[in-house]
Amino acid sequence: MDEQAMVAALAGVPEGADLFVSYVAGRAPTDRAVREAARSEREGIARRHFLGKLHRVWRTQKGEVVMTVLAENRDDERTGAQEAYRTFNPSLGTLLGVTVL
């Protein structure tokens, strides 16, 4: 999916809606990102899959449209929470799909 397809898929979807996102990052994961995904992997969820609530769709300073999700299957080392914000940029990585649950 490109930016336009992502925006179309999320048209009219309110913030807080449950989403399933399949995304392959455009860069190698940091060590912290790998640790924060460990619980999800132990539960048998592929690292490219994210379950969570839509936080917002917005435009970066570079003009790229991205979405931010509060992912329930990612941990946040900084706060100890079993959820973490993740931003998905179809111009940088590969957005395989987004489904409103």
SULPE-V214381 format. One record per residue. N is the residue number from 1. SS is DSSP state (2 for helix, 1 for strand, 0 for the rest). PHI is phi in degrees with one decimal (999 if undefined). Layout:
<<N;SS;PHI> <N;SS;PHI>>
This chain:
<<1;0;999> <2;0;-95.9> <3;2;-54.6> <4;2;-62.5> <5;2;-66.6> <6;2;-64.2> <7;2;-61.7> <8;2;-64.3> <9;2;-66.0> <10;2;-102.3> <11;0;-59.4> <12;0;79.3> <13;0;-82.4> <14;0;-75.9> <15;0;-57.9> <16;0;94.1> <17;0;-67.3> <18;1;-75.6> <19;1;-130.6> <20;1;-116.0> <21;1;-122.9> <22;1;-115.3> <23;1;-146.2> <24;1;-106.8> <25;0;-62.4> <26;0;-85.1> <27;0;-132.2> <28;0;-66.0> <29;0;-69.6> <30;0;-75.3> <31;2;-59.1> <32;2;-63.5> <33;2;-61.7> <34;2;-64.5> <35;2;-63.8> <36;2;-70.9> <37;2;-93.0> <38;2;-59.3> <39;2;-60.2> <40;2;-61.8> <41;2;-64.6> <42;2;-61.7> <43;0;-85.3> <44;0;85.6> <45;0;-98.0> <46;0;-60.1> <47;0;-61.6> <48;0;-82.9> <49;1;-102.1> <50;1;-131.6> <51;1;-119.9> <52;1;177.4> <53;1;-109.7> <54;1;-62.9> <55;1;-94.1> <56;1;-170.8> <57;1;-115.6> <58;1;-151.5> <59;1;-108.2> <60;0;-76.4> <61;0;-63.8> <62;0;-80.5> <63;0;89.9> <64;0;-86.5> <65;1;-89.3> <66;1;-131.7> <67;1;-127.2> <68;1;-114.1> <69;1;-126.0> <70;1;-87.5> <71;1;-80.5> <72;0;-78.2> <73;0;-106.5> <74;0;-133.1> <75;0;-95.5> <76;1;-120.1> <77;0;-58.5> <78;0;-67.6> <79;0;-108.6> <80;0;82.3> <81;1;-74.1> <82;0;-96.5> <83;0;-160.5> <84;1;-153.1> <85;1;-74.6> <86;1;-132.7> <87;1;-110.5> <88;1;-113.8> <89;0;-118.7> <90;0;-66.7> <91;0;-83.1> <92;0;-104.7> <93;0;-105.2> <94;1;-114.6> <95;1;-86.7> <96;1;-77.2> <97;1;179.0> <98;1;-137.8> <99;1;-125.2> <100;1;-82.6> <101;0;-93.1>>
